[in-house]
Amino acid sequence: MKITNVRTRVFEWKGHTVPPTANFCSNAMDELWDKSDSMGTFRFHGWTTVEIETDTGLVGLGNVALAPRIAKAIIDQYLTPLILNQDPFDYEYLWQRMYRSTHAWGRKGIGMAAISGVDIAIWDILGKATGKPVFKLLGGRTKDKIPCYASKLYRTDLNEMQREAQSYLDQGFKAMKMRFGYGPKDGPEGMRKNLDSVAAVREVIGEDIDLMLECYMGWNLEYAKRMLPRLETYQPRWLEEPVLADDIDGYVELNQLTSIPISGGEHEFTHYGFKQLLEKRAISVVQYDTNRVGGITAARKINAIAEAYSVPVIPHAGQMHNYHLTMATLASPMSEYFPVHDVEIGNELFYYLFEGDPEPVNGFIDLDDNKPGLGLSLNTRYFDQFNIIE
């Protein structure tokens, strides 16, 4: 079996209306003076699809969420020539070929995200060629079903946050994640508002439901050190990305300072990057995203390293490429799930472009033992809502 064709398309959502709640999330741009839509840099309005065809007629489907037009150009110009006429079962060789050929400029960021999209499509082919779901090729079923947490709760009116939290309890979720709305620029008043929002959610969900807290790199080390002691009383399962991803020493200091586990890795790449984080004990929860970190080939290596350090792996964003890895390893106790409230926030766009992702039932998702490959297909029903760039 040989790879004969690679097709990439960029799907850009036509609606660019920012929901009124979208900005209530601290993020890395909040340190700057610009008072515009600070989340705009991080909100996805497009997605790249990667379709790899073989001479046997099989087509593997991969995806890239970051900088879709640039990812398409990288795949078309640099990666496609490296994998054409190659056997997809030589996936490690193909990954190394892409990684090493683009190393001077592509080992982190969008270059690695582009490799991820190609690698995911290759694994989809492997599953379809063997008639097995991808998780069966990665280790098989290690859990009956995958527990997942509802990931939303942007900082809005406290009563609204409480109603939303109650809705997740009503759906059977045993864990949920909320976002902070305030950071260093907002001073002591913002700190109090952050604490008030955590208290409001805890009031609804009680002590027996896991609550995760998301900073999205919107804090700095000094601010995080002031906040952590005040947050400990709420017993969060983790505090996510309190500082910029490049501030590894900051993560190390925070992770040693508090009883709250510090999580990160959404903006880290390859097993080399996570080896450094784990050796330094910088994070207590690994949160890579398979369509960024280097694909399934890289993610399975990260899982092995994390297991050796007894650090749980809970991938960013849920979605099928992450669910297969979560199902196939004991290193991953649960998954993230984005309830689809509106499409403009970002990650929810995945559910408008692809179909096949399982829906949670009582806070759990399951994967089909009989559906080969990733189990995803393009959702053509919404194609008229996208501008499509071939």
C-alpha positions as CSV (number, residue, x, y, z in Angstrom):
1,M,0.0,0.0,0.0
2,K,1.3,3.4,-1.0
3,I,0.2,7.0,-0.4
4,T,-0.8,8.4,-3.8
5,N,-2.4,11.8,-3.0
6,V,-2.8,14.4,-0.3
7,R,-5.6,16.9,-0.3
8,T,-5.9,19.8,2.1
9,R,-8.8,22.2,2.5
10,V,-9.3,25.2,4.8
11,F,-12.8,25.7,6.1
12,E,-13.4,29.2,7.4
13,W,-16.5,29.8,9.3
14,K,-18.6,32.6,7.7
15,G,-20.0,34.0,11.0
16,H,-17.5,36.1,13.0
17,T,-19.9,37.4,15.6
18,V,-18.2,37.4,19.0
19,P,-20.6,36.1,21.7
20,P,-21.1,38.5,24.6
21,T,-19.5,36.0,27.0
22,A,-16.4,35.3,24.8
23,N,-14.1,37.8,26.5
24,F,-14.7,36.7,30.0
25,C,-11.6,34.5,30.0
26,S,-8.1,35.6,31.2
27,N,-5.6,35.0,28.5
28,A,-2.0,35.8,27.5
29,M,-3.0,39.0,25.7
30,D,-4.4,40.5,28.9
31,E,-0.9,41.8,29.9
32,L,-1.0,44.2,27.0
33,W,-2.7,47.6,26.8
34,D,-5.0,46.7,24.0
35,K,-8.5,46.6,25.2
36,S,-10.1,45.0,22.2
37,D,-11.2,41.4,21.9
38,S,-8.3,39.8,23.8
39,M,-9.5,36.3,23.1
40,G,-9.6,37.0,19.3
41,T,-6.1,35.7,18.8
42,F,-7.0,32.4,20.3
43,R,-10.5,31.9,18.8
44,F,-10.6,29.5,15.8
45,H,-12.7,30.6,12.8
46,G,-11.2,28.0,10.5
47,W,-9.8,24.5,10.4
48,T,-7.6,22.6,8.0
49,T,-8.6,19.1,6.8
50,V,-6.1,16.6,5.5
51,E,-7.2,13.7,3.3
52,I,-4.6,11.2,2.4
53,E,-5.4,8.6,-0.3
54,T,-3.7,5.3,-0.9
55,D,-3.5,3.2,-4.0
56,T,-6.0,0.8,-2.4
57,G,-8.7,3.5,-2.3
58,L,-8.5,4.1,1.5
59,V,-8.7,7.7,2.6
60,G,-7.4,8.9,6.0
61,L,-8.8,12.1,7.6
62,G,-6.6,14.4,9.7
63,N,-7.1,17.9,11.0
64,V,-5.2,21.0,12.0
65,A,-6.9,23.8,14.1
66,L,-4.0,26.3,14.4
67,A,-3.4,28.9,11.7
68,P,-5.2,26.9,9.0
69,R,-4.0,28.7,5.9
70,I,-0.4,28.5,7.0
71,A,-0.8,24.8,7.9
72,K,-2.3,24.1,4.5
73,A,0.7,25.8,2.8
74,I,3.2,23.8,4.9
75,I,1.5,20.5,4.2
76,D,1.1,21.2,0.4
77,Q,4.6,22.6,-0.1
78,Y,6.8,20.8,2.4
79,L,5.2,17.6,3.8
80,T,3.3,16.1,0.9
81,P,6.5,15.5,-1.2
82,L,8.0,13.6,1.8
83,I,5.1,11.1,2.1
84,L,4.0,10.5,-1.4
85,N,4.6,6.9,-2.7
86,Q,5.4,5.8,0.9
87,D,3.9,3.0,2.9
88,P,1.6,4.5,5.6
89,F,2.5,1.6,7.9
90,D,6.0,3.1,8.1
91,Y,4.5,5.8,10.2
92,E,7.5,6.3,12.5
93,Y,9.8,6.7,9.5
94,L,7.4,9.2,7.9
95,W,7.1,11.1,11.1
96,Q,10.8,11.4,11.5
97,R,11.2,12.4,7.9
98,M,8.7,15.2,8.3
99,Y,10.1,16.3,11.7
100,R,13.8,16.3,10.7
101,S,13.2,17.9,7.3
102,T,11.4,20.9,8.8
103,H,13.4,21.0,12.1
104,A,15.1,24.3,11.4
105,W,11.7,26.1,11.5
106,G,9.0,23.6,12.3
107,R,9.8,21.8,15.5
108,K,7.3,23.8,17.6
109,G,4.1,25.7,16.7
110,I,2.4,25.6,13.4
111,G,5.1,23.5,11.7
112,M,4.4,20.7,14.3
113,A,0.7,21.2,14.0
114,A,0.9,20.6,10.3
115,I,2.8,17.4,10.9
116,S,0.1,16.4,13.4
117,G,-2.6,16.7,10.8
118,V,-0.7,14.4,8.4
119,D,0.1,11.9,11.1
120,I,-3.5,11.7,12.3
121,A,-4.6,11.0,8.7
122,I,-2.0,8.2,8.4
123,W,-3.3,6.6,11.6
124,D,-6.8,6.8,10.3
125,I,-5.6,4.8,7.2
126,L,-3.9,2.2,9.4
127,G,-7.2,1.6,11.3
128,K,-9.2,1.4,8.1
129,A,-6.6,-1.0,6.5
130,T,-6.8,-3.4,9.4
131,G,-10.5,-3.0,10.0
132,K,-9.8,-1.8,13.6
133,P,-10.5,1.4,15.5
134,V,-7.3,3.4,16.1
135,F,-7.4,2.8,19.9
136,K,-7.1,-1.0,19.2
137,L,-3.8,-0.3,17.4
138,L,-2.5,1.8,20.3
139,G,-3.2,-0.7,23.2
140,G,-6.8,-1.4,23.1
141,R,-9.5,-0.7,25.6
142,T,-8.1,0.1,29.1
143,K,-11.4,1.4,30.5
144,D,-15.1,0.5,30.0
145,K,-15.9,4.1,29.2
146,I,-14.1,7.4,29.3
147,P,-15.1,9.8,32.1
148,C,-15.2,13.3,30.7
149,Y,-15.6,16.8,32.2
150,A,-17.7,19.6,30.9
151,S,-15.4,22.4,29.8
152,K,-17.0,25.8,29.6
153,L,-18.2,28.2,32.4
154,Y,-16.7,31.5,31.1
155,R,-16.8,34.2,33.8
156,T,-20.2,35.9,33.4
157,D,-22.9,36.9,35.8
158,L,-22.6,34.6,38.8
159,N,-26.2,33.5,38.7
160,E,-25.7,32.6,35.0
161,M,-22.6,30.6,35.9
162,Q,-24.5,28.8,38.6
163,R,-27.3,27.9,36.2
164,E,-24.8,26.6,33.7
165,A,-23.0,24.5,36.4
166,Q,-26.3,23.0,37.4
167,S,-27.1,22.1,33.8
168,Y,-23.9,20.0,33.8
169,L,-24.9,18.3,37.0
170,D,-28.3,17.5,35.5
171,Q,-26.5,15.9,32.5
172,G,-24.6,13.6,34.8
173,F,-21.1,15.2,34.7
174,K,-19.0,14.5,37.8
175,A,-16.4,17.2,36.8
176,M,-16.3,20.5,35.1
177,K,-13.9,23.3,34.3
178,M,-14.4,27.1,34.6
179,R,-12.5,30.1,33.3
180,F,-11.3,33.1,35.2
181,G,-12.3,36.5,33.9
182,Y,-9.7,38.6,35.6
183,G,-5.9,38.9,35.8
184,P,-3.1,41.1,37.1
185,K,-4.3,44.2,35.3
186,D,-7.5,44.1,37.4
187,G,-5.8,44.3,40.8
188,P,-7.3,43.3,44.1
189,E,-10.8,43.8,43.0
190,G,-10.3,41.3,40.1
191,M,-8.8,38.8,42.5
192,R,-11.9,39.1,44.7
193,K,-14.1,38.6,41.6
194,N,-12.1,35.5,40.6
195,L,-12.6,34.0,44.0
196,D,-16.3,34.9,44.1
197,S,-16.8,33.0,40.8
198,V,-15.1,29.9,42.2
199,A,-17.2,30.1,45.3
200,A,-20.4,30.5,43.3
201,V,-19.7,27.4,41.3
202,R,-18.7,25.4,44.3
203,E,-21.9,26.4,46.0
204,V,-23.9,24.7,43.3
205,I,-21.8,21.6,42.7
206,G,-20.7,20.8,46.3
207,E,-17.5,19.1,47.4
208,D,-18.0,15.7,45.6
209,I,-17.7,17.2,42.0
210,D,-14.2,17.9,40.6
211,L,-13.7,21.5,39.7
212,M,-10.9,22.6,37.4
213,L,-9.7,26.2,37.0
214,E,-8.4,27.7,33.7
215,C,-6.1,30.7,33.5
216,Y,-5.1,30.3,29.8
217,M,-1.7,32.0,30.4
218,G,-3.5,35.1,31.5
219,W,-1.6,35.4,34.9
220,N,2.0,36.0,35.7
221,L,4.1,34.3,38.4
222,E,3.7,37.0,41.0
223,Y,-0.1,37.1,40.6
224,A,-0.4,33.3,40.6
225,K,1.6,33.1,43.8
226,R,-0.8,35.5,45.5
227,M,-3.9,33.6,44.2
228,L,-2.9,30.1,44.9
229,P,-3.2,30.1,48.7
230,R,-6.7,31.7,48.4
231,L,-7.8,29.1,46.0
232,E,-6.7,26.1,48.0
233,T,-9.8,26.2,50.2
234,Y,-11.9,25.3,47.1
235,Q,-9.9,22.1,46.4
236,P,-9.6,22.4,42.7
237,R,-8.5,19.3,40.8
238,W,-6.0,21.5,39.0
239,L,-5.0,25.1,38.0
240,E,-4.4,25.2,34.2
241,E,-1.8,27.3,32.4
242,P,-1.3,30.0,35.0
243,V,1.7,31.5,33.1
244,L,3.0,31.6,29.6
245,A,4.1,28.2,28.2
246,D,7.7,29.3,27.8
247,D,8.0,30.2,31.5
248,I,8.9,26.7,32.5
249,D,10.7,27.8,35.6
250,G,7.6,29.6,36.6
251,Y,5.6,26.4,36.3
252,V,8.3,24.6,38.4
253,E,8.0,27.2,41.2
254,L,4.2,27.1,41.3
255,N,4.0,23.4,41.2
256,Q,6.2,23.2,44.2
257,L,4.5,26.0,46.0
258,T,0.9,24.7,46.3
259,S,-1.2,21.6,47.0
260,I,-3.1,22.4,43.9
261,P,-1.8,20.5,40.9
262,I,-0.5,22.7,38.1
263,S,-1.5,21.6,34.6
264,G,-0.2,22.5,31.2
265,G,1.1,21.3,27.8
266,E,-1.6,22.5,25.5
267,H,1.1,24.8,24.0
268,E,4.0,22.3,24.1
269,F,5.3,20.0,21.4
270,T,6.7,16.5,20.9
271,H,8.0,14.1,23.4
272,Y,11.2,16.2,23.8
273,G,9.2,19.1,25.1
274,F,7.3,17.0,27.6
275,K,10.4,15.2,28.7
276,Q,11.7,18.6,29.9
277,L,8.5,19.5,31.7
278,L,8.3,16.1,33.4
279,E,12.0,16.0,34.4
280,K,11.7,19.4,36.0
281,R,8.4,18.5,37.7
282,A,6.9,21.6,36.1
283,I,3.4,20.2,35.7
284,S,1.3,17.6,37.5
285,V,-1.2,17.1,34.7
286,V,-0.2,16.7,31.0
287,Q,-2.6,18.4,28.5
288,Y,-1.3,18.0,25.0
289,D,-3.6,18.2,22.0
290,T,-2.9,15.4,19.4
291,N,-3.5,17.8,16.5
292,R,-0.8,20.1,17.8
293,V,1.8,18.0,19.6
294,G,3.0,16.0,16.7
295,G,0.1,13.7,16.0
296,I,-0.6,10.2,17.4
297,T,2.9,9.1,16.8
298,A,4.3,11.7,19.1
299,A,1.4,11.6,21.6
300,R,1.8,7.9,22.3
301,K,5.5,8.5,23.3
302,I,4.4,11.3,25.6
303,N,1.9,8.9,27.2
304,A,4.7,6.5,28.0
305,I,7.0,9.1,29.5
306,A,4.1,10.5,31.6
307,E,3.2,7.0,32.8
308,A,6.8,6.5,34.0
309,Y,6.5,9.8,36.0
310,S,3.0,8.9,37.3
311,V,1.7,12.1,35.8
312,P,-1.9,11.8,34.4
313,V,-2.5,12.7,30.7
314,I,-5.8,14.5,30.0
315,P,-5.6,15.9,26.5
316,H,-6.9,19.3,25.5
317,A,-10.3,19.7,23.8
318,G,-11.5,16.1,23.8
319,Q,-12.3,15.2,20.1
320,M,-11.8,11.9,18.4
321,H,-8.0,12.1,17.8
322,N,-7.6,12.5,21.6
323,Y,-10.2,10.0,22.7
324,H,-8.5,7.1,21.0
325,L,-5.3,7.8,22.9
326,T,-7.2,8.3,26.1
327,M,-8.9,5.0,25.7
328,A,-5.7,3.1,25.0
329,T,-3.6,4.1,28.0
330,L,-3.9,3.9,31.8
331,A,-2.0,7.2,31.9
332,S,-5.2,9.0,30.9
333,P,-8.0,8.9,33.5
334,M,-10.4,11.2,31.7
335,S,-11.1,13.5,28.8
336,E,-12.2,17.1,28.2
337,Y,-15.5,17.7,26.5
338,F,-16.7,21.1,25.1
339,P,-20.5,21.5,25.3
340,V,-21.5,23.2,22.1
341,H,-23.2,26.5,23.1
342,D,-22.1,28.6,20.1
343,V,-19.6,28.0,17.3
344,E,-17.6,31.2,17.6
345,I,-15.7,30.4,20.8
346,G,-13.3,28.1,18.9
347,N,-13.0,24.5,19.7
348,E,-16.7,23.9,19.2
349,L,-16.1,24.5,15.5
350,F,-14.8,20.9,15.3
351,Y,-18.3,19.6,15.9
352,Y,-19.7,21.5,12.9
353,L,-17.0,20.3,10.5
354,F,-16.7,16.7,11.6
355,E,-19.2,14.0,12.6
356,G,-18.6,10.8,14.4
357,D,-17.5,12.1,17.9
358,P,-19.5,10.3,20.6
359,E,-21.9,12.3,22.8
360,P,-21.5,12.1,26.6
361,V,-24.0,10.0,28.4
362,N,-24.1,10.7,32.2
363,G,-20.6,12.2,32.0
364,F,-19.1,9.3,30.0
365,I,-18.2,8.7,26.4
366,D,-17.6,5.4,24.7
367,L,-15.8,4.4,21.5
368,D,-17.1,1.8,19.0
369,D,-15.1,-1.4,18.8
370,N,-16.4,-2.0,15.3
371,K,-15.8,1.3,13.7
372,P,-12.4,1.3,11.8
373,G,-9.9,4.2,11.9
374,L,-10.8,7.3,13.8
375,G,-14.5,7.0,13.1
376,L,-14.7,10.5,11.8
377,S,-16.1,11.9,8.5
378,L,-16.6,15.4,7.2
379,N,-20.0,16.9,8.1
380,T,-21.2,18.1,4.7
381,R,-24.5,19.5,6.2
382,Y,-22.7,22.6,7.3
383,F,-20.4,23.2,4.3
384,D,-22.5,26.1,3.2
385,Q,-21.6,27.9,6.5
386,F,-17.9,27.8,5.5
387,N,-15.7,29.5,3.0
388,I,-13.7,26.6,1.6
389,I,-10.1,27.2,0.3
390,E,-8.8,24.3,-1.9
